Amino acid sequence: MKNRLEYIVFILFSGFFRLLGLNLSRKFSTVIAYFFFYFVPIRKQVVIRNLQNAFPEKKMSDIKKLAINTYKSFALSLVEIMYLPYIEQQNLIDAVECANPELIVEKYNEGKGIILLSSHFGNWEFIAISVAMQIGIPFSVIVKPLRNPYVFEWMNKARTKFGNEIVPLGISIRKTYQTLKEKKIVAMVADQRGPREGVRVIFFGRKVPVYTGPASLALKTGAPIICGIPVRQQNYKYHIVLVEIPLNDLPEIDEEKIVEISQRYTSYLEKIIRENPEQWLWMHNMWKY
């Protein structure tokens, strides 16, 4: 019953945003941000603690300003995601300005498959849909099942509306490996905290556990890793510069190779976050253990 009620509320808000139109809905997102920051402070302390860990030199007043801007960015992304079923194809293509989409095409034509990594940054849902349409090659997108199965099904319909394929996280390793062996493109976000006993890398000066799937798959399949992190601009468009994570000059031991590749991606992510810290989803408890 709880899942159904949540889904009904979700659909009502999605319909409300459709009536408002995307531009007004984006402005309304500020109201949502303030509501959840001041009145229903979901994960507020996690956000503040993470920001303090990442920027120990900042005053608490600056941390709180950054925290509310993080909520504004997330609320804006949420509104845009809920508007996905109603956005026109061309508008979605235009929403993402990819500086060098030819990098994906070139690597795709080499016939090794591609691991396309993004992050919970800006609007991470837009990149896989928009860039795939821009280059005319569909992606297989790895997604983590949501707690609410009805919302999860709704999201997947929006994600696959223009040709992409969804691969649930539970079967992702086997399916992803097969997809890469078929020389296709696999897209995923890879910035959440890994298991306690997992590989650890340096992130904002502290060691954090990370998921090593992308590094392991790259080593097993020979697929290149390309990062595309969408940075929101003042005009609400998202700018992406695709960057290939180098897989050369690695240690000889496989375990050390995985650590090094994971560190290279994490270091690049940190660089992007430092440039626009409010656009990353600080609600992940990265330094839990």
C-alpha positions in Angstrom: 0.0 0.0 0.0 2.8 2.4 0.9 4.5 1.9 -2.5 1.2 2.5 -4.3 0.5 5.7 -2.4 4.0 7.0 -3.0 3.6 6.2 -6.7 0.3 8.1 -6.8 2.0 11.2 -5.3 4.9 10.8 -7.7 2.6 10.7 -10.7 0.6 13.6 -9.4 3.7 15.8 -9.2 4.9 14.6 -12.6 1.5 15.6 -14.0 1.7 18.9 -12.2 5.1 19.7 -13.7 3.7 18.8 -17.1 0.9 21.4 -16.7 3.4 24.0 -15.5 5.8 23.4 -18.3 9.5 22.7 -17.9 10.6 26.4 -17.4 8.1 27.1 -14.6 8.8 23.7 -13.1 12.5 24.5 -12.8 11.6 27.6 -10.9 9.3 25.7 -8.6 12.1 23.3 -7.8 13.5 26.0 -5.5 10.4 25.7 -3.3 11.0 21.9 -3.1 14.6 22.5 -2.1 13.8 24.8 0.7 11.0 22.6 2.0 13.3 19.6 2.3 16.2 21.5 3.6 14.3 23.4 6.4 11.1 21.5 7.1 11.7 17.9 6.2 15.5 17.7 6.4 16.1 14.4 4.7 19.8 13.5 4.9 20.6 17.1 5.8 23.2 16.1 8.4 24.8 13.7 6.0 25.2 16.4 3.4 26.7 18.9 5.9 29.1 16.2 7.4 30.2 15.2 3.9 30.9 18.8 2.9 32.9 19.3 6.1 34.9 16.2 5.3 35.6 17.4 1.8 36.2 21.1 2.6 37.6 21.3 6.1 38.9 24.8 5.4 35.4 26.2 4.9 33.5 28.0 7.6 30.2 26.5 8.8 28.3 29.4 7.2 29.9 28.6 3.9 29.2 24.9 4.4 25.5 25.6 5.0 25.2 27.8 1.9 26.8 25.0 -0.2 24.4 22.5 1.4 21.3 24.5 0.4 22.7 24.9 -3.1 23.1 21.2 -3.2 19.5 20.7 -2.4 18.5 23.3 -5.1 20.6 21.4 -7.6 19.1 18.0 -6.7 15.5 19.4 -6.7 16.1 20.8 -10.1 17.4 17.5 -11.4 14.4 15.7 -9.8 11.9 18.0 -11.5 13.6 17.5 -14.9 13.6 13.7 -14.4 9.9 13.7 -13.5 9.3 15.8 -16.7 11.2 13.2 -18.9 8.1 11.5 -20.4 6.8 14.8 -21.7 10.0 16.3 -23.1 10.3 16.4 -26.9 13.1 14.4 -28.5 14.9 17.4 -30.0 14.7 19.4 -26.8 16.3 16.5 -24.9 19.1 16.3 -27.6 19.6 20.1 -27.3 19.7 19.9 -23.5 23.1 18.3 -23.5 26.0 20.0 -25.2 28.7 17.3 -25.7 32.0 18.9 -26.7 33.5 15.7 -28.3 30.9 13.0 -29.0 33.3 11.7 -31.8 35.4 10.1 -29.0 32.7 7.6 -28.4 32.2 6.9 -32.1 35.9 6.4 -32.7 36.2 4.0 -29.8 33.0 2.2 -30.8 34.4 1.7 -34.4 37.5 0.0 -32.9 35.2 -2.8 -31.9 36.1 -3.2 -28.2 32.9 -2.1 -26.6 32.9 1.0 -24.3 32.4 1.6 -20.6 30.8 5.0 -20.3 31.0 6.3 -16.7 29.1 9.3 -15.3 28.2 10.5 -11.8 25.3 11.7 -9.7 26.2 15.2 -10.9 24.0 17.8 -12.6 21.3 15.7 -14.3 22.8 12.2 -14.7 19.7 10.8 -16.3 19.9 13.2 -19.3 23.4 12.3 -20.4 22.7 8.6 -21.4 19.5 9.4 -23.3 20.7 12.6 -25.0 24.3 11.5 -26.0 23.0 8.2 -27.3 20.6 10.0 -29.6 23.3 12.5 -30.7 25.6 9.7 -31.9 22.9 7.4 -33.1 24.1 4.4 -31.0 22.0 3.1 -28.1 23.4 2.5 -24.7 22.9 -0.4 -22.2 22.4 1.5 -19.0 23.1 -0.1 -15.6 20.5 1.0 -13.1 20.0 0.2 -9.4 16.5 -0.9 -8.6 14.5 1.6 -6.6 12.8 0.6 -3.3 9.4 1.4 -4.9 8.9 -0.9 -7.9 6.2 1.2 -9.4 8.4 4.3 -9.6 11.2 2.1 -10.8 9.1 0.8 -13.7 8.0 4.4 -14.5 11.6 5.5 -14.6 12.7 2.7 -16.9 10.0 3.5 -19.4 11.3 7.1 -19.5 14.9 5.9 -19.8 14.2 3.5 -22.7 11.8 5.8 -24.6 14.4 6.8 -27.2 16.1 3.4 -27.7 18.4 2.7 -24.7 18.3 -0.6 -22.9 18.1 -1.0 -19.1 20.2 -3.6 -17.2 19.1 -4.0 -13.5 22.0 -4.0 -11.1 21.3 -7.5 -9.8 22.2 -9.1 -13.1 24.6 -6.4 -14.3 27.9 -8.2 -14.0 27.0 -11.1 -16.3 24.9 -9.0 -18.6 27.4 -6.2 -18.8 30.3 -8.5 -19.6 28.3 -10.1 -22.4 27.3 -6.7 -23.7 30.9 -5.5 -23.8 32.0 -8.7 -25.6 29.3 -7.9 -28.2 31.2 -4.6 -28.7 28.4 -2.4 -27.4 28.3 0.6 -25.0 27.6 0.2 -21.3 26.7 3.3 -19.3 26.7 3.5 -15.6 27.2 5.9 -12.6 30.1 4.8 -10.4 30.4 7.3 -7.5 28.5 5.6 -4.7 30.2 4.1 -1.6 31.4 0.6 -2.1 31.3 -2.3 0.4 33.2 -2.0 3.7 35.6 -4.7 2.8 36.1 -3.4 -0.8 38.9 -1.6 -2.5 39.7 1.9 -1.1 41.0 4.9 -2.9 41.7 8.5 -2.0 38.7 10.9 -2.4 39.1 14.5 -1.0 42.1 13.4 1.0 40.4 10.4 2.7 40.2 6.8 1.8 36.8 5.6 0.7 35.6 2.1 -0.5 34.5 2.1 -4.1 32.9 -0.3 -6.6 35.5 -1.8 -8.8 33.2 -3.1 -11.5 34.3 -0.6 -14.2 38.0 -1.3 -13.6 37.5 -5.1 -13.6 35.4 -5.1 -16.8 37.9 -2.9 -18.6 40.7 -5.3 -17.7 38.7 -8.4 -18.7 37.3 -7.1 -22.0 39.8 -4.5 -23.1 37.0 -1.9 -23.3 38.1 1.7 -22.8 36.6 3.7 -20.0 35.2 7.1 -21.0 33.9 9.6 -18.4 31.1 12.0 -19.2 30.0 14.2 -16.3 27.2 16.8 -17.2 27.8 20.2 -15.7 24.7 22.4 -15.5 25.0 25.8 -17.1 23.1 29.1 -16.3 20.8 28.4 -19.2 19.9 24.9 -17.8 21.8 23.1 -20.5 24.4 20.5 -19.6 27.9 20.7 -20.9 30.0 17.6 -21.2 33.6 17.0 -22.1 34.3 13.3 -22.6 37.5 12.1 -21.1 39.1 8.7 -21.6 40.6 7.2 -18.4 44.1 6.0 -19.3 44.7 2.3 -19.0 48.4 2.3 -19.6 51.3 2.3 -17.2 49.5 0.1 -14.8 51.1 -2.1 -12.0 51.8 -5.7 -12.9 49.5 -7.3 -10.3 45.8 -7.4 -11.2 44.6 -6.2 -7.8 46.8 -3.2 -8.0 45.7 -2.5 -11.5 42.1 -2.3 -10.3 43.0 0.0 -7.5 45.0 2.3 -9.9 42.2 2.5 -12.5 39.6 3.2 -9.7 41.8 5.9 -8.3 42.2 7.6 -11.7 38.5 7.8 -12.2 37.9 8.9 -8.6 40.6 11.6 -9.0 38.9 12.9 -12.2 35.5 13.0 -10.4 37.0 14.9 -7.5 38.4 17.5 -9.9 34.9 18.0 -11.5 33.2 18.2 -8.1 35.7 20.8 -6.8 34.8 23.0 -9.8 31.1 22.9 -9.1 30.6 21.3 -5.7 26.9 22.1 -5.4 26.0 19.9 -8.4 27.2 16.6 -6.9 24.8 14.5 -4.8 26.4 14.9 -1.3 23.6 12.8 0.2 25.7 9.6 -0.3 27.4 8.8 3.0 30.8 8.4 1.4 32.8 8.4 4.6 30.5 6.1 6.6 33.4 3.7 7.3 
